[in-house]
């Protein structure tokens, strides 16, 4: 992977930081596109608001100029939402779709001219188990991730003959700062964590590093025949039904 370059949105924390760090360790030049530009070396921190097209285009152009092009886009930036369809108002629906879905569109759209010039072009979208399994009080979040799954397939079809592969990863419940904040708000954080762990057949939360490994595989040359795929990293949550 030496000589390849990548941008990772939401690369300053959680899954994004784990992914950016792993890609850099494997030889990529990596830019983290995030509102927070404080990232460790050798990562390049570039300020980016995925809800603002001008900000996105400027950030992508900055990274491409710094690296002399772009080979890989990891669309990882996203926000969560809790509630049934009654509990999130129209403003919240617009906001979460703007970040989780249209943010991926903006970044990918800005990167396409650079990806078309690459001999190893790949886009990896961070999706979720929520796209394929019904989870309680995740209506809005699940709707955005269902859109990401469909968007991934459509993009893969649109850009395959341009030499651009498009895939996504579907993490199960991951031990990330967002989950940590949810647990902190719970009446009994330990009980809530235990319930989340029990929901996964593996009996534990997925780690950010495990998700990063899957993203790095899909981004790398070893996955050159893989496109239009949703790779589950969920401890068996989607496909397994183990006896209690």
C-alpha contacts under 8 A as a table, 3 or more apart, distances in Angstrom:
res1	aa1	res2	aa2	distance
1	X	4	X	5.71
1	X	26	X	6.26
1	X	27	X	5.27
1	X	28	X	5.99
1	X	220	X	6.95
1	X	221	X	7.43
2	X	26	X	7.18
2	X	27	X	4.27
2	X	28	X	5.74
3	X	27	X	6.80
3	X	28	X	6.24
3	X	29	X	7.11
4	X	27	X	7.31
4	X	28	X	5.07
4	X	29	X	6.37
4	X	70	X	7.48
4	X	71	X	6.05
4	X	72	X	7.87
5	X	28	X	5.19
5	X	29	X	4.58
5	X	30	X	5.82
5	X	67	X	6.52
5	X	69	X	7.18
5	X	70	X	5.27
5	X	71	X	5.34
5	X	72	X	6.36
6	X	28	X	6.63
6	X	29	X	6.25
6	X	30	X	4.87
6	X	31	X	6.38
6	X	70	X	5.98
6	X	71	X	5.86
6	X	72	X	4.49
6	X	73	X	5.70
6	X	74	X	7.41
7	X	30	X	5.66
7	X	31	X	4.76
7	X	32	X	5.92
7	X	33	X	6.72
7	X	60	X	7.79
7	X	63	X	7.30
7	X	70	X	7.66
7	X	72	X	6.47
7	X	73	X	5.14
7	X	74	X	6.13
8	X	11	X	5.27
8	X	16	X	6.40
8	X	19	X	7.65
8	X	20	X	6.27
8	X	30	X	7.31
8	X	31	X	6.30
8	X	32	X	5.02
8	X	33	X	5.94
8	X	73	X	6.24
8	X	74	X	4.67
8	X	75	X	6.26
8	X	76	X	6.58
9	X	16	X	6.75
9	X	32	X	5.91
9	X	33	X	4.57
9	X	34	X	5.85
9	X	74	X	6.38
9	X	75	X	5.47
9	X	76	X	5.18
9	X	77	X	4.99
10	X	13	X	6.78
10	X	16	X	5.31
10	X	17	X	7.50
10	X	32	X	6.84
10	X	33	X	6.07
10	X	34	X	4.90
10	X	35	X	7.83
10	X	75	X	7.96
10	X	76	X	5.70
10	X	77	X	4.18
10	X	78	X	7.32
11	X	14	X	7.71
11	X	15	X	7.54
11	X	16	X	3.95
11	X	17	X	4.51
11	X	18	X	7.87
11	X	19	X	7.52
11	X	20	X	6.21
11	X	31	X	7.94
11	X	32	X	4.53
11	X	33	X	6.09
11	X	34	X	6.09
11	X	76	X	7.55
11	X	77	X	7.62
12	X	16	X	6.35
12	X	17	X	5.02
12	X	32	X	6.44
12	X	33	X	7.89
12	X	34	X	6.34
12	X	36	X	6.30
12	X	37	X	6.98
12	X	38	X	6.92
12	X	39	X	5.80
13	X	16	X	5.74
13	X	17	X	4.64
13	X	18	X	7.42
13	X	177	X	7.81
14	X	17	X	5.50
14	X	18	X	6.29
14	X	176	X	5.36
14	X	177	X	6.23
14	X	208	X	6.25
15	X	18	X	5.11
15	X	19	X	6.02
15	X	76	X	7.61
15	X	176	X	7.14
15	X	208	X	4.76
15	X	209	X	7.17
15	X	211	X	6.86
15	X	212	X	6.43
16	X	19	X	5.11
16	X	20	X	6.06
16	X	76	X	6.06
16	X	77	X	7.49
16	X	212	X	7.76
17	X	20	X	5.08
17	X	21	X	5.95
17	X	32	X	7.87
18	X	21	X	5.24
18	X	22	X	6.14
18	X	208	X	6.14
18	X	209	X	5.70
18	X	212	X	5.83
19	X	22	X	5.15
19	X	23	X	6.10
19	X	209	X	7.28
19	X	211	X	7.77
19	X	212	X	4.40
19	X	213	X	7.36
19	X	215	X	7.05
19	X	216	X	7.00
20	X	23	X	5.23
20	X	24	X	6.17
20	X	30	X	6.28
20	X	31	X	7.62
20	X	32	X	6.95
20	X	43	X	7.34
21	X	24	X	5.19
21	X	25	X	6.21
21	X	43	X	7.44
22	X	25	X	4.99
22	X	26	X	6.30
22	X	212	X	6.97
22	X	213	X	7.55
22	X	216	X	7.38
23	X	26	X	5.08
23	X	27	X	6.53
23	X	28	X	5.40
23	X	29	X	7.81
23	X	30	X	7.10
23	X	216	X	6.36
24	X	27	X	5.21
24	X	28	X	4.68
24	X	29	X	5.93
24	X	30	X	6.02
24	X	42	X	7.22
24	X	43	X	7.27
25	X	28	X	7.22
29	X	42	X	7.93
29	X	43	X	7.38
29	X	67	X	7.06
30	X	42	X	7.77
30	X	43	X	5.46
30	X	44	X	6.28
31	X	43	X	5.67
31	X	44	X	4.44
31	X	45	X	5.80
31	X	46	X	6.68
31	X	63	X	6.22
32	X	37	X	7.41
32	X	39	X	7.57
32	X	43	X	6.68
32	X	44	X	6.00
32	X	45	X	4.98
32	X	46	X	6.01
33	X	37	X	7.56
33	X	45	X	6.41
33	X	46	X	5.02
33	X	47	X	5.74
33	X	48	X	5.22
33	X	59	X	6.90
34	X	37	X	6.21
34	X	45	X	7.44
34	X	46	X	6.51
34	X	47	X	5.25
34	X	48	X	4.94
34	X	49	X	6.74
34	X	77	X	7.83
35	X	47	X	5.10
35	X	48	X	5.39
35	X	49	X	6.02
36	X	39	X	7.94
36	X	45	X	7.75
36	X	47	X	6.47
37	X	45	X	4.42
37	X	46	X	5.64
37	X	47	X	5.67
38	X	45	X	6.38
39	X	43	X	6.30
39	X	44	X	7.24
39	X	45	X	5.93
40	X	43	X	5.91
41	X	44	X	7.21
46	X	59	X	6.12
46	X	62	X	7.66
46	X	63	X	7.50
47	X	55	X	7.99
47	X	59	X	6.61
48	X	55	X	5.60
48	X	56	X	5.76
48	X	59	X	5.80
49	X	52	X	5.60
49	X	55	X	5.78
49	X	56	X	6.35
50	X	53	X	7.01
50	X	55	X	7.20
50	X	56	X	5.82
50	X	77	X	7.73
50	X	99	X	6.35
50	X	103	X	4.73
50	X	104	X	7.61
50	X	106	X	6.97
50	X	107	X	7.07
51	X	56	X	7.96
51	X	98	X	6.05
51	X	99	X	5.80
51	X	102	X	7.36
51	X	103	X	5.65
51	X	106	X	7.96
52	X	55	X	5.32
52	X	56	X	6.25
53	X	56	X	5.03
53	X	57	X	6.11
53	X	106	X	6.16
54	X	57	X	5.25
54	X	58	X	6.13
55	X	58	X	5.23
55	X	59	X	6.10
56	X	59	X	5.15
56	X	60	X	6.09
56	X	106	X	6.71
56	X	107	X	6.03
56	X	110	X	7.15
57	X	60	X	5.26
57	X	61	X	6.03
57	X	106	X	7.97
57	X	107	X	7.38
57	X	110	X	5.48
58	X	61	X	5.15
58	X	62	X	6.08
59	X	62	X	5.05
59	X	63	X	6.32
60	X	63	X	5.24
60	X	64	X	6.12
60	X	107	X	7.39
60	X	110	X	6.60
60	X	111	X	6.43
61	X	64	X	5.04
61	X	65	X	6.00
62	X	65	X	5.22
62	X	66	X	6.17
63	X	66	X	5.09
63	X	67	X	6.18
63	X	69	X	7.81
63	X	70	X	7.75
64	X	67	X	5.24
64	X	68	X	5.54
64	X	69	X	4.43
64	X	70	X	5.50
64	X	114	X	7.42
65	X	68	X	5.13
65	X	69	X	6.43
66	X	69	X	7.85
67	X	70	X	7.05
69	X	114	X	5.87
69	X	115	X	7.92
69	X	117	X	7.94
69	X	118	X	7.64
70	X	73	X	7.82
70	X	111	X	7.50
70	X	114	X	5.50
70	X	115	X	5.94
70	X	118	X	6.94
70	X	121	X	7.95
71	X	114	X	7.38
71	X	115	X	5.60
71	X	118	X	5.64
71	X	119	X	7.73
71	X	120	X	5.86
71	X	121	X	4.75
71	X	122	X	6.53
72	X	115	X	7.33
72	X	120	X	7.81
72	X	121	X	5.68
72	X	122	X	4.85
72	X	123	X	5.73
72	X	124	X	7.86
72	X	219	X	6.45
73	X	108	X	7.19
73	X	111	X	7.55
73	X	122	X	6.42
73	X	123	X	4.71
73	X	124	X	6.31
74	X	123	X	5.84
74	X	124	X	4.82
74	X	125	X	5.90
74	X	126	X	7.62
74	X	215	X	7.89
75	X	104	X	5.73
75	X	107	X	7.46
75	X	108	X	7.87
75	X	123	X	7.39
75	X	124	X	6.15
75	X	125	X	4.69
75	X	126	X	6.15
76	X	125	X	6.15
76	X	126	X	5.01
77	X	99	X	7.35
77	X	100	X	6.95
77	X	103	X	7.71
77	X	104	X	7.98
78	X	96	X	7.97
78	X	99	X	5.86
78	X	100	X	4.83
79	X	96	X	6.53
79	X	99	X	6.92
79	X	100	X	6.62
80	X	96	X	7.41
80	X	141	X	6.01
80	X	178	X	7.60
81	X	96	X	7.53
81	X	138	X	6.58
81	X	140	X	6.38
81	X	141	X	5.37
82	X	88	X	7.87
82	X	137	X	5.50
82	X	138	X	5.15
82	X	139	X	7.46
82	X	140	X	7.37
82	X	141	X	7.21
83	X	86	X	7.37
83	X	87	X	5.12
83	X	88	X	6.34
83	X	136	X	7.92
83	X	137	X	4.12
83	X	138	X	5.51
83	X	139	X	6.37
83	X	140	X	7.35
84	X	87	X	5.32
84	X	88	X	7.08
84	X	136	X	7.63
84	X	137	X	4.79
84	X	138	X	6.41
84	X	139	X	5.34
84	X	140	X	7.50
85	X	88	X	6.12
85	X	139	X	5.95
85	X	140	X	7.00
86	X	89	X	7.44
88	X	91	X	8.00
88	X	92	X	5.88
88	X	93	X	6.71
88	X	140	X	7.44
89	X	92	X	5.44
89	X	93	X	6.45
90	X	93	X	5.04
90	X	94	X	6.24
91	X	94	X	5.24
91	X	95	X	6.18
92	X	95	X	4.98
92	X	96	X	6.12
93	X	96	X	5.51
93	X	97	X	6.18
93	X	140	X	6.53
94	X	97	X	5.36
94	X	98	X	5.95
95	X	98	X	5.05
95	X	99	X	6.49
96	X	99	X	5.31
96	X	100	X	5.89
96	X	101	X	7.98
96	X	140	X	7.71
96	X	141	X	7.46
96	X	144	X	7.43
97	X	100	X	5.20
97	X	101	X	5.25
97	X	102	X	6.46
97	X	144	X	5.84
98	X	101	X	5.95
98	X	102	X	4.93
98	X	103	X	6.04
99	X	102	X	6.01
99	X	103	X	4.79
99	X	104	X	7.67
100	X	103	X	5.81
100	X	104	X	6.73
100	X	144	X	6.26
100	X	145	X	7.51
100	X	148	X	7.75
101	X	104	X	5.40
101	X	105	X	6.57
101	X	144	X	6.28
101	X	145	X	7.80
101	X	147	X	6.88
101	X	148	X	6.10
102	X	105	X	4.83
102	X	106	X	6.13
103	X	106	X	5.17
103	X	107	X	6.29
104	X	107	X	5.30
104	X	108	X	5.99
104	X	125	X	7.68
105	X	108	X	5.28
105	X	109	X	5.85
106	X	109	X	5.19
106	X	110	X	6.17
107	X	110	X	5.24
107	X	111	X	6.20
108	X	111	X	5.06
108	X	112	X	6.05
108	X	123	X	7.73
109	X	112	X	5.39
110	X	113	X	7.18
111	X	114	X	5.50
111	X	115	X	6.16
112	X	115	X	4.94
112	X	116	X	5.99
113	X	116	X	5.32
113	X	117	X	6.74
114	X	117	X	5.29
114	X	118	X	6.69
115	X	118	X	5.09
115	X	120	X	8.00
115	X	121	X	5.32
115	X	122	X	7.58
115	X	164	X	6.93
116	X	119	X	7.98
116	X	121	X	7.18
116	X	162	X	6.33
116	X	163	X	6.96
116	X	164	X	7.08
118	X	121	X	5.54
119	X	163	X	7.39
120	X	163	X	7.55
120	X	164	X	7.53
120	X	221	X	7.37
121	X	163	X	6.48
121	X	164	X	4.78
121	X	165	X	6.36
122	X	164	X	5.32
122	X	165	X	4.63
122	X	166	X	5.83
122	X	218	X	7.84
122	X	219	X	5.74
123	X	164	X	7.32
123	X	165	X	6.16
123	X	166	X	4.71
123	X	167	X	6.42
123	X	219	X	6.99
124	X	166	X	5.88
124	X	167	X	5.01
124	X	168	X	5.11
124	X	169	X	7.38
124	X	215	X	6.61
124	X	218	X	6.85
124	X	219	X	6.61
125	X	148	X	7.52
125	X	152	X	7.14
125	X	166	X	7.79
125	X	167	X	6.35
125	X	168	X	4.43
125	X	169	X	6.52
126	X	168	X	5.65
126	X	169	X	5.32
126	X	170	X	6.67
126	X	171	X	7.87
127	X	131	X	7.16
127	X	145	X	5.51
127	X	146	X	7.97
127	X	148	X	6.07
127	X	149	X	6.46
127	X	168	X	6.02
127	X	169	X	5.57
127	X	170	X	4.89
127	X	171	X	7.02
128	X	131	X	5.64
128	X	132	X	7.83
128	X	145	X	6.07
128	X	169	X	6.98
128	X	170	X	4.01
128	X	171	X	4.96
128	X	172	X	6.47
129	X	132	X	5.58
129	X	133	X	6.04
129	X	170	X	5.16
129	X	171	X	5.69
129	X	172	X	5.21
129	X	173	X	7.83
129	X	232	X	7.35
129	X	234	X	7.08
129	X	237	X	7.80
129	X	238	X	6.89
130	X	133	X	5.28
130	X	134	X	6.41
130	X	135	X	6.46
130	X	138	X	7.74
130	X	141	X	7.49
130	X	142	X	4.87
130	X	145	X	6.44
130	X	146	X	7.33
130	X	172	X	7.99
131	X	134	X	7.92
131	X	142	X	5.57
131	X	143	X	7.20
131	X	144	X	7.95
131	X	145	X	4.96
131	X	146	X	4.21
131	X	147	X	7.84
131	X	148	X	7.99
131	X	149	X	6.76
131	X	170	X	7.87
132	X	146	X	7.21
132	X	238	X	7.33
133	X	238	X	6.66
134	X	142	X	7.83
135	X	138	X	5.90
135	X	139	X	7.83
135	X	142	X	7.85
136	X	139	X	7.55
138	X	141	X	5.32
138	X	142	X	5.66
139	X	142	X	5.22
139	X	143	X	6.11
140	X	143	X	5.12
140	X	144	X	6.46
141	X	144	X	5.30
141	X	145	X	6.38
142	X	145	X	5.11
142	X	146	X	6.00
143	X	146	X	5.10
143	X	147	X	6.28
144	X	147	X	5.05
144	X	148	X	6.31
145	X	148	X	4.78
145	X	149	X	6.26
146	X	149	X	5.19
146	X	150	X	6.45
147	X	150	X	5.20
147	X	151	X	5.91
148	X	151	X	4.90
148	X	152	X	6.00
149	X	152	X	5.17
149	X	153	X	6.59
149	X	168	X	7.21
149	X	230	X	7.36
150	X	153	X	5.25
150	X	154	X	6.27
151	X	154	X	5.11
151	X	155	X	5.99
152	X	155	X	5.19
152	X	156	X	6.07
152	X	166	X	6.23
152	X	167	X	6.05
152	X	168	X	6.59
152	X	228	X	6.52
153	X	156	X	5.09
153	X	157	X	6.37
153	X	166	X	7.51
153	X	167	X	7.54
153	X	228	X	4.99
153	X	229	X	7.53
154	X	157	X	5.21
154	X	158	X	6.18
155	X	158	X	4.97
155	X	159	X	6.03
155	X	166	X	6.43
156	X	159	X	5.55
156	X	160	X	5.70
156	X	164	X	7.56
156	X	165	X	6.04
156	X	166	X	4.73
156	X	167	X	7.16
156	X	227	X	6.21
156	X	228	X	5.17
157	X	160	X	5.70
157	X	228	X	7.41
158	X	161	X	7.55
159	X	162	X	5.10
159	X	163	X	6.71
159	X	164	X	5.44
159	X	165	X	7.09
159	X	166	X	7.93
160	X	163	X	5.29
160	X	164	X	5.23
160	X	165	X	5.87
160	X	166	X	7.93
160	X	227	X	7.85
161	X	164	X	7.27
165	X	224	X	7.78
165	X	226	X	7.17
165	X	227	X	5.10
165	X	228	X	7.51
166	X	227	X	5.33
166	X	228	X	5.78
166	X	229	X	7.76
167	X	218	X	6.98
167	X	226	X	7.73
167	X	227	X	5.48
167	X	228	X	5.09
167	X	229	X	5.02
167	X	230	X	6.11
167	X	231	X	7.92
168	X	215	X	7.84
168	X	228	X	7.79
168	X	229	X	6.36
168	X	230	X	4.87
168	X	231	X	6.32
169	X	211	X	7.59
169	X	214	X	7.07
169	X	215	X	6.72
169	X	230	X	5.41
169	X	231	X	4.64
169	X	232	X	5.84
169	X	233	X	6.90
170	X	230	X	6.36
170	X	231	X	5.80
170	X	232	X	4.53
170	X	233	X	5.85
170	X	234	X	7.10
171	X	174	X	6.78
171	X	206	X	7.34
171	X	211	X	6.68
171	X	232	X	5.93
171	X	233	X	4.63
171	X	234	X	5.05
172	X	200	X	7.71
172	X	205	X	7.51
172	X	206	X	6.40
172	X	232	X	7.60
172	X	233	X	6.13
172	X	234	X	3.80
172	X	235	X	6.85
172	X	237	X	6.72
173	X	196	X	7.22
173	X	200	X	7.95
173	X	205	X	5.73
173	X	206	X	6.12
173	X	234	X	7.00
174	X	179	X	7.17
174	X	205	X	5.28
174	X	206	X	4.46
174	X	207	X	5.63
174	X	208	X	6.62
175	X	179	X	6.21
175	X	180	X	7.14
175	X	205	X	5.74
175	X	206	X	6.05
175	X	207	X	5.45
175	X	208	X	6.68
176	X	179	X	5.38
176	X	180	X	6.24
176	X	207	X	7.55
176	X	208	X	6.70
177	X	180	X	4.81
177	X	181	X	6.19
178	X	181	X	5.15
178	X	182	X	6.42
179	X	182	X	5.02
179	X	183	X	6.17
180	X	183	X	5.12
180	X	184	X	6.18
181	X	184	X	5.03
181	X	185	X	6.50
182	X	185	X	5.29
182	X	186	X	6.57
183	X	186	X	5.14
183	X	188	X	7.99
183	X	189	X	4.94
183	X	190	X	7.92
183	X	192	X	6.62
183	X	193	X	6.84
184	X	189	X	6.02
185	X	189	X	7.45
186	X	189	X	5.20
186	X	192	X	6.95
188	X	191	X	5.41
188	X	192	X	6.19
189	X	192	X	5.03
189	X	193	X	6.08
190	X	193	X	5.18
190	X	194	X	6.19
191	X	194	X	5.03
191	X	195	X	6.21
192	X	195	X	5.08
192	X	196	X	6.32
193	X	196	X	5.11
193	X	197	X	6.15
194	X	197	X	5.07
194	X	198	X	6.06
195	X	198	X	5.08
195	X	199	X	6.24
196	X	199	X	5.20
196	X	200	X	7.10
196	X	204	X	7.84
196	X	205	X	7.32
197	X	200	X	5.68
197	X	202	X	7.96
197	X	203	X	5.07
197	X	204	X	4.43
197	X	205	X	5.52
198	X	201	X	6.96
198	X	203	X	5.15
198	X	204	X	6.99
199	X	203	X	7.23
199	X	237	X	7.36
200	X	203	X	5.38
200	X	204	X	6.52
200	X	205	X	7.35
200	X	234	X	7.32
200	X	235	X	5.95
200	X	236	X	6.61
200	X	237	X	5.01
201	X	204	X	7.94
201	X	235	X	6.04
201	X	236	X	5.58
201	X	237	X	5.86
201	X	240	X	6.91
201	X	241	X	7.44
201	X	242	X	6.65
202	X	235	X	4.92
202	X	236	X	6.57
202	X	237	X	7.99
203	X	235	X	7.81
204	X	235	X	7.66
205	X	235	X	7.75
206	X	210	X	6.81
206	X	211	X	7.57
206	X	233	X	7.40
206	X	234	X	6.45
206	X	235	X	6.79
207	X	210	X	5.30
207	X	211	X	6.67
208	X	211	X	5.22
208	X	212	X	6.13
209	X	212	X	4.88
209	X	213	X	6.20
210	X	213	X	5.18
210	X	214	X	6.64
210	X	233	X	7.47
211	X	214	X	5.20
211	X	215	X	6.32
211	X	233	X	6.35
212	X	215	X	5.03
212	X	216	X	6.02
213	X	216	X	5.12
213	X	217	X	6.22
214	X	217	X	5.14
214	X	218	X	6.40
214	X	231	X	7.55
214	X	233	X	7.48
215	X	218	X	5.21
215	X	219	X	6.09
216	X	219	X	4.97
216	X	220	X	5.95
217	X	220	X	5.19
217	X	221	X	7.89
217	X	222	X	6.67
217	X	223	X	6.34
218	X	222	X	7.64
218	X	223	X	5.37
218	X	226	X	7.43
219	X	223	X	7.05
220	X	223	X	5.90
220	X	224	X	7.33
221	X	224	X	5.23
223	X	226	X	5.15
226	X	229	X	6.85
232	X	238	X	7.79
233	X	236	X	7.77
234	X	237	X	5.42
234	X	238	X	7.09
236	X	239	X	5.67
236	X	240	X	5.27
237	X	240	X	6.03
237	X	241	X	7.99
